[in-house]
Structures are given as structure tokens and as C-alpha cells.
Amino acid sequence: MGDRIIAYCNNKMQICTVKRILDSGQTNNITLSVFTSDHYRISVSHTVRFKRDALVDLAG
């Protein structure tokens, strides 16, 4: 939680802050709930799904 990643969300690549890891019930995917803004209180959360073998880098 709180880590920032670069992900394709809302039809563009952008920095997202991980809200929580969701249990999708699928063994081939990892699903994250993320915010697309640094201001959590005014930001809407989104869902980002990765294949389990995807390369995910944390944003610095």
C-alpha cells in the first residue's frame, strides 16, 4: 500500500498510487486498486490488472 507504479489507466500511462491489492480469485492475474492522483481524498480509485508474470516497476 502506498507504493507508486506506472500503469496504463484511464486510457493513458500514468503514475498510480496503490490503494490495496484485490483478490481476483484468478491465479494468472494480480489486481490492484489504485489512485491516479496524490490527493487521495479527491481522487477516484481505479482497478489495474496485471498478468502474474508482468514486470512492474515502482515509480521513484
N, C-alpha and C positions, 0 to 999 in steps of 0.2 A: 504494500500500500504506500502511496505517495511517490513511487518511482515515476520518472517521466520517460516516455518512449516516443519514438517517431512512428506513426502508423497512418494508414490510409483510412480516413474517417471523414464523413460528410463530403465525399467526392473530391478530397484533396489530401495530400500528405501534410501532416501537421504534428506538432508536439502535443501529446496527450499525457495527462497525469492519471495513474492507475488508482481507481477508487477501491476496487476489490476484484478478486478472482472469482468468477462464477463457475459453478459445477454444471457443465453442459450435459453430463451423462454420456458423452461420446469419448471414446478412448483416442480418437485421432485428432481432436481439436482442443485448444485451450481458449477459453472465452474470458475476456476481461471487461469489466465495467470501467469506463474512463470518463474524465472530464476533459474538454478541449480548451479550457481556459484556466489561468492561475487563480481566478476568483471563484472558488467553489460555491459560494452562496448564490451567485447569479448565473452559474453555468449549469447547463443541462447535461446529464450523463448519457453516454452512448455505449454501445456494445461493439467490441472489436474481437474478431475470431481469428486465431492463427492455427495452422496445422502444427501438430506436435513437433515436427522436425524443422520448423521455421527458425531462421536466425533473427533474434530480437536483440537490438542494441539499446542501451539506456541513453537518453539524451543528457549531455553534460551540462 
